Amino acid sequence: MKSNRIKILLSNIAKIREIFLYAKNAHKLFYINTILVFLAAIFESFSISLILPILKNIQNDVAEKSFIEKILENLMNILNLEFTIINLLIFFTAFQLLKYLFVFLQLHMSRVLSSFVTKNLRTKSTDSLMKKNLNYFDKNDIGKSISTIFISTQSSGAALEYLTLLIKGLVFSITYIVIAATISFELTTMVIAVVFISYFFLISVFKKSEFLGEMEKKIIDNSISYLTDKLQGIRVLKVFQLEEIFKKDLDKQYNEFAVNQVKLMDNKILTQLLFEPILFLFFVFVLLLSLSILNIPLSTLMVLILIFILVIPQLKIVNSQIVTINSLFGHFNKVKEMNEKNIPKNFENKINFNNHFNEIKFKDIYFKYSGTDNYILKKINLKIK
């Protein structure tokens, strides 16, 4: 059971890596996003580290300074600044504003990354489709190809955007945990243990999201294929009054899509139900333990609680992005399949009629415009050699 969960986890990591490597033209944009995330995390760590000294200054606490407090005090001495609450608040505000700046820039660049990858994949997929042998179109529905070019490419581009958000959540979580460890290593170690235990139960949920994503891709392909086929023959539908049958069949596919969307959301909710309540109960236990046994000062305990409260939303972001990326693997696989199917060397997408026909005959051809009674072509016979 345990080895199977590890295999699922390694498989997910390999697939995320595959999406990243496939979009090689976007690597620079991805690295820019990652740098912005780390810059935001650095300034967030600076600002969070200032909370404990600020609280101690407010309470006139003369307790021994922590490792971070000593670094901050030395830094202020170098800058010829007093270690006062006013200066601490100024630094705290500046660091927070810089964090927000880099977070906003990263969110913007993540959408630029997604749009760039989507555009490139659509261009590549369209070019690949144009080079396919005519036999390809006999075996593959044109509606599914349209779905892959417009929907699956967008989902594949979005997967990289979600990957940057996953990295952001992971980096911020690690930042908060490192800060907490410098304040109380014992409590932080217990938190990390609980987080790993929670993820052990979530791995199967992550796997299910991949299956539901493949189902979503299949339903979308079938719906667009059905629409494309029927709307091309809309005149026939209307002449023979088949609109109700068409709508009934299409409603069935729409219902399947709606049900699958609910299942995808339920799967995301399950990741929160298996994660957030466990951490919450553990924090309550830690609070009771700290007050009764560890004798942690109140100001220190308040900062630890704040840090752990900040960790939970970031870990929720990580979980949510893993589930979402897993659900997009089916779309990515379709894009990859379209672009990597072999095209014969020196292939020309044309038919040499000379190899198949000696002549073409038109016999007894009549033609008139709709709404008129007179034929403009009557009994035309033509032979082309």
Helices and strands as residue ranges (DSSP letters): H 2-22, G 24-26, H 27-49, H 51-59, H 67-78, H 85-130, H 134-139, H 142-147, I 148-152, H 153-183, H 185-232, H 234-239, H 243-273, H 276-289, I 290-294, H 298-327, H 329-340, G 353-355, E 360-367, E 377-384
